[in-house]
Amino acid sequence: MKTTLQYDHYYDYGEMKKNLYVLKDMYPSFMDIQEEAVTAEGRSIFSVTLSTGKDPATKPAFYMDACTHAGEVAGSMACMYFMDVLLTNHEEEQIKKLLENNTIYIIPRISPDGTEAYLKTSSWVRSINHPYPEEQSDNHGLYAKDLDGDNRISMMRIPSPSGAWKKREDHPFLMTRRRPDDTEGEFFNIYQEGMMDEYDNGHISIARNLYGMDFNRNFPVSWMPDAKQPGAGRYPLSETETKVMADFIIGHRNICAVLTMHTSGGALLHPPGTHSKNDADEEDMRMYEEIGSLADDVLKYPTCNLFDSYCIDPAHFDAGAFDDWCYLNNGIPAFTMEIWNIHEKAGCKPQWPVDRNKSEKQEAEEIEMIYTWLNQNASEAITQWHSCDHPQFGQVELGGIDYKFSVQNPPKQYLQEELEKIFDFSLRYAKTLPHLVFETPEVKKLSDHFYRVEMNLCNRGYMPTWLTNEAKALKENRKIQISTEGCRCIEGTKEIDGLGGYFNIETFYGYGGNIMTVNHAPFVKRLSFLIEAAPGDRLTVTASNERAGTVKQEVIID
């Protein structure tokens, strides 16, 4: 599809902000920008609303964000691309209907400070470029430092008779682990490029990551303190950025679906992340699988449960995560998209579900395949080994793969290709929300001035108005309120518990080729009103639900 902006590189904060307002100036009736907070370094965390027609708050909403992890900048580009394509192609029928029937909320960069540091320095930043824990007096050892001025943190191989690695005879770039009987030859120890803060010409220890805060461990769902869950923060929502996310979700009661963009691995992840899906609601898990299957068609990302298929060590699962908080605390279906899979590009075996027993041989083979693919398709991501005179270790060699823009994010020449595929799934996911519609109003005259008015209220969407069974368990399912105006209503329907979507219609293929449907949640409800009116009067019936939105039906009395 057409775009207004270019996607052949990664936007820094200034360019992202400029491009947001370029789109706003071009499509003012479709787009609104709000500043949700200002960061410690003075940058704005922006939210974008895309909608047309009715008040955005009265329509079911789809929410997308990125850069909970600062270095996962492909996600931010995916958010920009999504809003760009929707706006640039707003006259296309499916997009026109989406913006008329739904609201799109996007926070394109949760951590603008951290992302700026990631893009413009050699620093590795998890979420924010502020020291965490704040007390660093006990943090000694080798810390990352760009020694050769190429703005990358490469590998650093140091010659040592006691080294654990050696060069591969058939491939001088690649290293192989020293075998138990390797007693003769040239050996190395390999570390990240950097310096020791206190070096005594002896043992090399590794310092903690200076920027250890992890926003995706800071949400109030199974939260654990830092000693048990590194990067979790002093308390849940202790950070400006995570509080913005939580406040936005809570403050926009019409949000029905969440897509949070991360990298990498090429997978679509879903809660629960704190326990197996076998111990979760069966219907909700089926919904995740059905929506996730939409990613198979173009994107080719497998759908994985966080706990069962993604967590490397189930005994130490990731607590305090945003997607878990959306679903387990609010009942909102949420997916985490892990953008880009260099293993798949390089022809490695499928990565999901995660192989918890991968052999060293398999790992070495995958590294070679990745190197070969990069060398052929994105050679700028490879720094060949070269000598460096280290002020502490003497003569060392620096080299390796630019992890930031080969593994963690796509090389820039592959960025748009990935964004196009991500758009396909994002659009399809946004079309699954509940959709209330009035059908077949009928007016029957009972006597002078008295009429019976009846009509159907139907949910034509995939999702039920209560979204998930988890929402019901949390008592987060709000009833549909029915009101009338324009005529005196003597009696009539005032509320409905909820309406299922076509997801809730249980249908299966029966014996002999027959298709069977069993009892299921109602997706249509007949409304009835006794009114006092005169011919020509107008009765307006309104159905309203915080998540399913507000719809009106006008009936002329004749």
C-alpha positions in Angstrom: 0.0 0.0 0.0 1.0 3.6 -0.4 2.8 5.5 2.3 3.5 9.2 3.0 6.8 8.6 4.8 10.0 6.6 4.0 10.9 3.4 5.8 14.5 2.8 4.7 16.1 3.7 8.0 15.3 4.1 11.7 13.8 7.4 13.0 15.5 9.2 15.9 13.3 11.2 18.2 13.4 14.4 16.2 12.5 12.7 13.0 9.7 10.6 14.6 8.2 13.8 16.1 8.5 15.7 12.9 6.8 12.8 11.0 4.0 12.6 13.4 3.1 16.2 12.8 3.6 15.8 9.0 0.8 13.2 9.1 -1.3 15.3 11.5 -1.1 18.3 9.2 -2.0 16.2 6.1 -4.9 14.4 7.8 -6.2 16.6 10.6 -9.7 15.2 10.5 -8.4 11.7 11.1 -5.6 12.1 13.5 -5.0 13.6 17.0 -1.8 13.8 18.9 -1.5 14.1 22.7 1.5 14.5 25.0 1.0 11.9 27.7 4.2 12.8 29.7 7.6 14.4 29.5 10.6 12.2 30.2 13.5 13.0 32.5 15.5 14.3 29.5 12.6 16.5 28.3 11.2 14.4 25.5 7.5 13.8 25.0 5.7 10.5 25.1 3.1 10.9 22.4 -0.2 9.1 21.9 -2.0 9.1 18.6 -5.7 8.7 18.0 -7.0 7.7 14.6 -10.7 7.9 14.0 -13.4 9.4 11.8 -17.0 10.1 12.3 -18.2 9.6 15.9 -16.5 10.6 19.1 -13.5 8.2 19.4 -14.4 7.4 22.9 -17.8 5.9 21.8 -16.2 3.3 19.5 -14.4 0.0 20.3 -10.7 0.7 20.2 -7.5 -1.1 19.2 -4.3 -0.2 21.0 -0.7 -0.5 19.8 2.6 0.6 21.3 6.4 0.1 21.0 9.7 0.6 22.6 8.9 -0.7 26.1 12.4 -2.0 25.4 14.3 1.0 24.1 16.5 -0.9 21.6 13.6 -2.7 19.9 13.2 0.2 17.5 11.6 -1.9 14.7 8.5 -1.9 16.8 8.4 1.9 16.8 8.7 1.9 13.0 5.9 -0.6 12.8 3.7 1.8 14.7 4.6 4.7 12.4 4.0 2.5 9.4 0.6 1.3 10.6 -0.7 4.8 11.2 0.9 6.1 7.9 -0.8 3.4 5.8 -4.2 3.9 7.5 -4.1 7.6 6.9 -2.6 7.6 3.4 -5.1 5.0 2.2 -8.1 6.2 4.3 -10.4 6.1 1.2 -9.8 2.4 0.7 -13.0 0.6 1.7 -11.7 -1.7 4.5 -9.7 1.1 6.1 -12.6 3.6 5.7 -14.9 1.2 7.6 -12.3 0.5 10.2 -11.8 4.2 11.0 -15.6 4.8 11.0 -16.4 1.8 13.3 -13.4 1.7 15.5 -10.8 3.9 17.2 -7.0 3.3 16.9 -4.7 4.3 19.7 -1.0 4.2 19.2 1.9 5.1 21.5 4.8 4.8 19.0 7.7 5.2 21.4 7.3 4.4 25.1 11.0 5.2 26.0 12.2 8.1 23.8 15.1 8.7 26.1 16.3 5.1 26.0 15.8 4.8 22.3 17.7 7.9 21.5 20.7 6.6 23.5 20.4 3.3 21.7 20.4 4.9 18.3 23.0 7.5 18.8 25.6 5.9 21.1 27.2 2.5 21.3 25.3 1.8 24.6 23.1 -1.2 25.1 19.9 0.0 26.7 17.2 -2.3 27.9 14.5 0.2 28.7 15.9 3.5 29.9 19.4 5.1 29.9 19.5 5.8 33.6 21.7 3.7 35.9 19.7 1.0 37.6 20.0 0.0 40.4 20.8 3.6 41.2 23.5 2.5 43.6 26.4 1.3 41.5 29.2 1.4 44.1 29.4 -2.4 44.1 29.3 -2.7 40.3 32.9 -3.5 39.3 34.3 -5.4 36.3 34.4 -5.2 32.6 32.0 -2.6 31.2 31.0 -1.9 27.6 33.0 0.8 25.8 33.6 1.6 22.2 37.3 1.3 21.8 37.7 1.8 18.0 35.2 4.6 17.5 32.8 2.7 15.2 29.8 3.3 17.5 29.4 -0.4 18.1 30.1 -2.7 21.0 31.8 -5.7 19.3 33.3 -8.9 20.7 36.8 -8.6 22.0 39.1 -11.6 21.8 42.1 -11.6 24.1 44.9 -14.1 23.5 45.4 -16.4 26.5 47.0 -19.8 27.1 44.1 -20.5 29.4 41.5 -19.3 26.9 38.3 -21.2 26.3 38.0 -20.5 22.5 40.1 -21.0 19.4 39.8 -20.0 15.8 38.0 -22.4 13.4 40.5 -23.8 11.0 38.1 -23.6 8.1 36.7 -20.2 9.0 38.9 -17.6 10.6 36.0 -15.3 11.5 34.1 -17.9 13.5 35.3 -19.3 16.8 34.8 -22.7 18.3 35.0 -23.9 21.9 38.2 -25.5 23.0 38.0 -29.2 23.3 39.1 -31.0 26.5 42.2 -32.4 24.8 43.3 -29.1 23.1 46.7 -28.5 24.7 48.6 -26.9 21.8 47.7 -23.9 19.7 46.4 -20.3 19.9 43.6 -19.8 22.4 41.5 -16.8 23.4 39.0 -15.6 25.9 36.2 -13.6 24.4 34.3 -10.7 26.1 32.3 -7.7 25.0 34.4 -4.8 23.8 35.2 -2.7 26.9 37.3 -1.6 29.8 37.8 -2.8 33.4 37.2 -0.2 36.1 39.6 -1.9 38.4 42.2 -4.2 36.7 45.1 -5.8 38.5 46.5 -7.8 35.5 44.6 -10.9 36.8 41.1 -12.1 36.6 38.5 -10.4 34.4 35.1 -10.1 35.9 32.0 -8.8 34.2 30.1 -5.7 35.5 26.3 -5.6 35.6 24.6 -3.8 32.7 24.6 -0.2 33.8 21.1 0.3 32.4 19.3 -2.6 34.0 15.8 -1.2 34.4 13.2 -3.4 32.5 9.9 -1.7 32.0 8.3 -5.1 31.1 8.9 -6.3 34.7 7.4 -3.2 36.3 3.6 -3.9 35.9 1.4 -4.9 38.9 0.8 -8.5 37.9 2.7 -11.2 39.8 5.3 -8.4 40.3 8.4 -9.5 42.2 11.2 -7.3 43.7 14.5 -6.8 42.0 16.3 -9.5 44.0 13.9 -12.1 42.4 13.2 -10.3 39.1 16.1 -8.2 37.9 15.0 -4.9 36.5 11.6 -4.9 38.2 11.9 -1.4 39.7 11.4 -0.3 43.3 7.7 -1.0 43.1 5.1 -1.6 40.3 4.6 1.4 38.0 7.5 3.2 39.6 8.6 4.6 36.2 7.0 7.5 34.3 6.9 5.5 31.1 5.1 2.4 32.6 2.6 4.6 34.4 1.8 6.3 31.1 1.0 2.9 29.6 -1.2 1.7 32.5 -3.0 5.1 32.9 -3.7 5.1 29.2 -5.3 1.6 29.2 -7.3 2.3 32.4 -8.3 5.8 31.1 -9.6 4.5 27.8 -12.4 2.1 28.7 -13.1 1.4 25.0 -9.9 -0.5 24.4 -10.7 -4.0 23.4 -7.4 -5.4 22.0 -3.7 -4.7 22.6 -0.7 -5.3 20.4 2.6 -4.4 22.0 5.6 -4.4 19.6 9.0 -6.0 20.6 11.9 -7.6 18.9 13.1 -10.2 18.0 12.4 -13.8 17.2 9.6 -13.7 14.7 6.7 -14.8 17.0 3.4 -13.7 18.2 3.2 -14.3 22.0 0.2 -14.3 24.2 -0.6 -14.6 28.0 -0.5 -16.1 30.4 3.2 -15.7 31.0 3.0 -16.7 34.7 1.5 -20.2 34.2 0.7 -22.7 31.5 -2.2 -22.1 29.1 -3.5 -25.5 30.3 -4.4 -23.8 33.6 -6.0 -20.8 31.9 -9.5 -20.4 30.5 -10.0 -22.7 27.6 -12.2 -20.4 25.5 -9.8 -17.5 26.0 -6.9 -19.6 24.8 -8.9 -20.6 21.8 -9.4 -17.0 21.0 -5.7 -16.3 21.2 -5.0 -19.2 18.8 -7.7 -18.1 16.3 -6.6 -14.5 16.2 -2.9 -15.6 16.2 -3.6 -17.8 13.1 -4.1 -14.6 11.1 -0.3 -14.0 11.5 0.4 -17.3 9.7 -1.0 -16.2 6.3 1.5 -13.4 5.4 3.6 -12.7 8.4 4.5 -16.4 9.0 5.0 -15.8 12.8 3.9 -18.7 14.9 1.6 -18.1 17.8 3.1 -19.1 21.1 2.0 -19.1 24.7 4.5 -17.1 26.8 4.9 -19.6 29.5 4.7 -22.9 27.6 6.6 -22.0 24.4 8.7 -18.9 24.9 9.9 -18.9 28.5 13.4 -20.6 28.6 13.2 -21.5 32.3 9.6 -22.0 33.5 10.9 -22.0 37.1 11.9 -18.3 36.6 9.1 -16.9 34.4 9.0 -13.2 33.5 6.7 -11.5 36.0 5.3 -8.0 35.9 4.8 -8.0 32.1 2.5 -5.5 30.3 0.6 -8.1 28.2 -0.1 -10.2 31.3 -1.3 -7.1 33.1 -3.7 -6.3 30.3 -5.2 -9.7 30.2 -4.9 -11.1 33.8 -5.7 -7.8 35.5 -8.0 -6.1 33.0 -9.4 -9.0 30.9 -8.2 -7.4 27.6 -6.7 -9.7 25.0 -3.1 -8.7 24.4 -0.4 -10.0 22.1 3.3 -9.3 22.1 4.8 -9.3 18.7 8.5 -10.2 18.5 9.5 -8.7 15.2 12.2 -10.1 12.9 13.7 -13.6 12.9 17.2 -13.7 11.6 17.3 -17.4 12.3 14.5 -18.0 9.8 16.2 -15.7 7.2 19.4 -17.7 7.6 17.6 -21.0 7.1 17.9 -22.3 10.7 15.4 -24.8 12.1 12.2 -23.3 13.5 12.8 -21.5 16.9 9.4 -22.0 18.5 8.5 -23.5 20.8 11.8 -22.7 22.4 14.3 -25.6 22.4 15.4 -25.8 26.1 17.9 -28.5 25.3 19.7 -27.1 22.2 23.1 -28.7 21.9 26.3 -26.7 21.5 26.7 -28.2 18.0 23.3 -26.8 17.0 24.2 -23.4 18.4 27.5 -23.4 16.5 25.8 -24.4 13.3 23.2 -21.6 13.6 25.9 -19.0 14.2 27.6 -20.1 11.0 24.4 -19.9 9.1 23.6 -16.4 10.4 27.1 -15.2 9.6 26.8 -16.6 6.0 23.5 -15.0 5.4 24.6 -11.6 6.8 27.8 -11.8 4.7 25.7 -12.3 1.6 22.8 -10.0 2.3 23.8 -7.4 4.9 27.6 -7.4 5.1 27.7 -4.0 6.8 26.5 -5.8 9.9 29.8 -7.7 10.2 32.9 -6.2 11.7 35.9 -8.3 10.6 38.4 -9.1 13.3 41.0 -6.3 13.5 43.8 -5.5 16.0 43.4 -3.0 18.8 46.0 -1.8 21.3 44.0 -2.1 24.5 45.3 0.1 27.3 44.8 -2.6 29.9 45.0 -5.9 28.1 47.6 -5.1 25.4 47.1 -6.4 21.9 43.5 -7.6 21.4 41.2 -8.1 18.4 37.7 -6.6 17.9 35.1 -8.0 15.6 31.7 -9.7 15.4 28.1 -9.1 14.3 26.3 -5.8 14.9 23.7 -7.3 17.1 21.6 -4.1 17.2 20.8 -4.1 13.5 21.1 -7.7 12.4 19.6 -9.8 15.2 17.7 -7.4 17.5 16.3 -5.3 14.6 16.2 -5.9 10.8 19.0 -4.5 8.7 17.6 -1.3 7.3 17.2 -2.8 3.8 14.9 -5.4 5.2 12.9 -3.0 7.4 10.0 -2.1 5.0 9.5 -5.7 3.9 9.0 -6.6 7.5 6.7 -3.6 8.2 4.4 -4.5 5.3 3.9 -8.0 6.7 3.3 -6.7 10.2 0.7 -4.2 8.9 -1.3 -7.1 7.4 -1.7 -8.8 10.7 -2.2 -5.6 12.7 -5.1 -4.6 10.4 -6.7 -8.0 10.6 -6.4 -8.0 14.4 -8.0 -4.6 14.6 -11.0 -5.9 12.7 -11.8 -8.5 15.3 -13.4 -6.1 17.8 -17.1 -6.2 18.9 -19.4 -4.3 16.5 -22.9 -3.4 17.7 -25.6 -2.8 15.1 -29.3 -2.2 15.3 -31.4 -4.3 12.9 -35.0 -4.4 11.6 -36.9 -1.8 13.6 -40.6 -2.4 13.6 -43.5 -0.2 14.7 -46.9 -1.5 15.6 -49.8 0.8 16.5 -51.7 -0.5 19.6 -54.2 2.4 19.9 -54.3 6.1 19.6 -51.0 7.5 20.8 -49.6 4.1 21.9 -47.1 2.1 19.9 -45.0 -1.0 20.3 -41.5 -0.5 18.9 -39.2 -3.5 18.5 -35.8 -4.1 17.0 -32.8 -6.4 17.2 -29.5 -5.3 18.7 -26.7 -7.5 17.2 -23.0 -7.9 17.7 -21.6 -8.5 14.3 -18.0 -8.6 15.5 -15.7 -11.5 16.3 -15.2 -10.7 19.9 -17.9 -10.7 22.5 -18.8 -7.4 24.2 -17.2 -8.8 27.4 -14.0 -9.5 25.4 -12.8 -12.5 27.5 -13.9 -14.9 30.2 -11.1 -13.5 32.2 -12.8 -10.2 32.1 -15.9 -11.8 33.5 -14.0 -13.4 36.3 -12.5 -10.0 37.1 -16.0 -8.5 37.0 -14.8 -6.2 34.2 -17.7 -7.1 31.9 -20.0 -4.0 31.8 -23.6 -4.5 30.8 -25.0 -2.9 27.6 -27.2 0.1 28.6 -30.3 0.8 26.6 -31.9 4.3 26.6 -34.6 6.1 24.6 -35.3 9.8 23.8 -37.8 11.7 21.6 -40.9 9.9 22.8 -42.2 9.0 26.3 -41.2 5.4 26.9 -43.7 3.7 29.2 -41.8 0.4 29.4 -38.9 -1.3 27.6 -35.5 -3.0 27.7 -33.1 -1.1 29.9 -30.0 -3.3 29.8 -28.4 -6.4 28.4 -25.8 -8.5 30.1 -23.8 -8.8 26.9 -23.7 -10.1 23.4 -21.4 -12.8 22.1 -19.5 -12.4 18.9 -19.2 -15.0 16.2 -16.2 -16.4 18.1 -18.8 -17.6 20.6 -20.8 -19.6 18.1 -19.6 -23.1 18.7 -19.7 -24.9 15.3 -18.1 -28.1 14.2 -18.0 -30.5 11.3 -20.2 -33.4 12.1 -20.3 -37.0 10.9 -20.9 -37.4 7.2 -20.1 -33.9 6.2 -22.8 -32.1 8.2 -22.0 -28.9 9.9 -23.3 -28.7 13.5 -23.9 -25.7 15.8 -24.6 -26.2 19.5 -26.1 -23.8 22.1 -24.0 -20.7 22.4 -24.0 -17.2 23.9 -26.6 -14.9 22.2 -25.2 -12.5 19.6 -28.5 -10.9 19.0 -31.2 -9.6 21.4 -34.7 -8.4 20.6 -35.5 -5.1 22.2 -39.1 -4.0 22.9 -40.5 -0.6 23.9 -44.0 0.6 24.7 -44.2 4.3 23.9 -46.6 7.2 23.8 -46.2 9.1 20.5 -48.0 10.7 17.5 -47.4 10.0 13.8 -44.3 11.7 12.6 -42.6 11.6 16.0 -39.0 10.3 16.2 -37.8 7.7 18.7 -34.0 7.4 19.2 -32.8 4.2 20.9 -29.2 4.2 22.2 -27.2 1.1 23.1 -24.0 1.9 25.0 -21.2 -0.2 26.4 -17.8 1.1 27.5 -15.9 -1.4 25.3 -18.4 -2.3 22.5 -19.1 1.4 22.0 -22.3 3.4 21.5 -24.8 3.0 18.6 -28.1 4.8 17.9 -31.2 3.9 15.9 -33.8 6.5 14.9 -37.3 5.3 14.3 -40.0 7.4 12.7 -43.5 6.7 14.1 -46.1 6.3 11.4 
